[in-house]
Amino acid sequence: MGGYRVMRQDDNGNRFLVAKDLDRAEAQRLAAEFEARGHKQLYWVEETAGAAGAEKGTGTDAARNA
């Protein structure tokens, strides 16, 4: 399993988990793919290994690998 996840923040500041358990390259590729779609949301990659108290995604988005 990978140690990276892709997160999204919408126009209202809500944060969502998009994908988890990815390797770094795949997480960066996925975040770039979503960014390229031209939506107003912000996407970024976070390292999850050893991330104590890291924010968990919530909401209605279907999380890949959930």
C-alpha positions as CSV (number, residue, x, y, z in Angstrom):
1,M,0.0,0.0,0.0
2,G,1.1,3.6,-0.6
3,G,1.5,6.3,1.9
4,Y,-0.2,9.2,0.0
5,R,-3.7,10.5,-0.5
6,V,-5.3,13.1,-2.7
7,M,-7.5,15.8,-1.0
8,R,-9.9,18.3,-2.4
9,Q,-11.2,21.6,-1.1
10,D,-14.4,23.0,-2.5
11,D,-15.5,26.6,-2.9
12,N,-16.9,26.7,0.6
13,G,-13.7,25.5,2.3
14,N,-15.0,21.9,2.8
15,R,-12.2,19.3,2.5
16,F,-12.8,15.8,1.1
17,L,-10.7,12.7,0.6
18,V,-10.5,11.8,-3.1
19,A,-8.2,8.8,-3.0
20,K,-5.9,7.1,-0.4
21,D,-3.2,4.4,-0.2
22,L,-1.5,5.6,-3.4
23,D,2.2,5.8,-4.1
24,R,3.6,9.3,-4.5
25,A,3.7,9.3,-8.4
26,E,0.1,8.1,-8.7
27,A,-1.2,10.6,-6.1
28,Q,0.5,13.5,-8.0
29,R,-0.8,12.2,-11.3
30,L,-4.3,12.0,-10.0
31,A,-4.2,15.4,-8.4
32,A,-2.9,16.9,-11.6
33,E,-5.6,15.2,-13.6
34,F,-8.3,16.7,-11.5
35,E,-6.7,20.2,-11.5
36,A,-6.5,20.1,-15.3
37,R,-10.3,19.7,-15.5
38,G,-10.6,23.4,-14.8
39,H,-12.9,23.3,-11.8
40,K,-12.6,25.8,-9.0
41,Q,-11.7,23.2,-6.4
42,L,-8.2,22.8,-5.1
43,Y,-6.5,19.4,-5.1
44,W,-3.3,18.4,-3.3
45,V,-1.3,15.4,-2.2
46,E,-0.6,14.5,1.5
47,E,1.7,11.9,2.9
48,T,-0.2,9.6,5.2
49,A,2.5,7.5,6.8
50,G,2.9,8.5,10.4
51,A,0.5,11.4,10.1
52,A,-1.0,11.5,13.6
53,G,-4.3,13.3,13.8
54,A,-4.5,13.8,10.0
55,E,-7.9,15.1,8.8
56,K,-10.2,12.5,7.4
57,G,-12.3,13.2,4.3
58,T,-16.1,13.5,4.7
59,G,-18.9,14.3,2.4
60,T,-20.7,12.7,-0.5
61,D,-17.7,12.3,-2.8
62,A,-17.0,8.6,-3.5
63,A,-13.4,8.0,-2.2
64,R,-11.3,5.7,-4.4
65,N,-9.8,2.8,-2.5
66,A,-12.0,3.6,0.5
